[in-house]
Amino acid sequence: MPTDLALKELILRQLPVPRTPEDIRDDTDLLNDLAMDSLALANLLADLEEEFGVDIPASEETLSLLTRYDKFQSYVAARARTAPPEDDA
């Protein structure tokens, strides 16, 4: 499961303007406060899957739930707990 800092660093990589982890608070709106667009959000979801094995479907319904950082973090944590273990074979 990604730590708070690791999750924030994934988000920061997608931003058009450099920011710090301290700029992302629980009530931060990823789309409006950080100026993430839909492509950046899609890239973030791909990074989550690649780096942590957390698969989040990129449906409109799911994405609408994930605009605030606290909701995004909770959703990722829940998905990480239910994700099957990675196969190292």
N, C-alpha and C positions, 0 to 999 in steps of 0.2 A: 504494500500500500504506500502510495507517495506521501511524504511528509508535507507539512504546510509550506515549508520553504521550497521543496522540490516542485510542488504544484504551482507556486507563484513564479518560479523560474521558468517553467514551461509556458506560462501565460506571457511573461515578459518577452520571451523570444518572438512572440507573434505580434507585438505592438509596433505601430509605425513610428512612435516617438520613444526614446529611451526613458525608462522609469526604474524605480527600485522596488524591492519587495515591500518596503514600508508604505509605498503608494497604494498597495492593495490591502484594504481593510475588509472586514466581514460584510459591510454594507456597500462595497464598491460594485457598481454596475459595470460588467465587463464591456458591454457594447457602448454605453453612453459615457461613462466616466473615463474609460481607457481607450475609447475610439476603436474597438475591435470591430472588424467587419465580418461578414459571413465566411469569407475565405479564410481569415485568420482563425475563426472559431473551428472551421473544418480541419485546418492544419493542427490546431490544438488537440482535437479529438484523435487525429492520426498519431500525434506524438504520444498521447496517453496510452494508446494501444501498443505502440512500438516499444516504449520505454518501460511501461509498468504492466502490460498485459490487460489493461482495463479497456473493455470495448463498450463504447457508448453509441447507441444508434443515432445517426444524424437526422432524425425526423424533426419536423417542424414543432411537434408537440414537446419533444424532449428538449430541444434547444430553447424553447420559450421558458422552460423551467430553470434554465441554467444561466440566466443573465447576471444574477447576483453572486458574488464570490462565495458567501456562506452556503448558499444552496448548491452551488457547483461543487464545493469541497465536500459537503455531506453526500451528494449523489455519487461522486467519485469514490468516497470511502465505502459506501454501501456496495457499489459495483465491485470494488476490489476485494471485499470480503466474500462475495459470492462467485468470484471468478474461479474457474478450475485452475489447478496448479499447472505451471508451464512444463512442457515436456522437454527435458534436457538431452534427449536421445539424438 
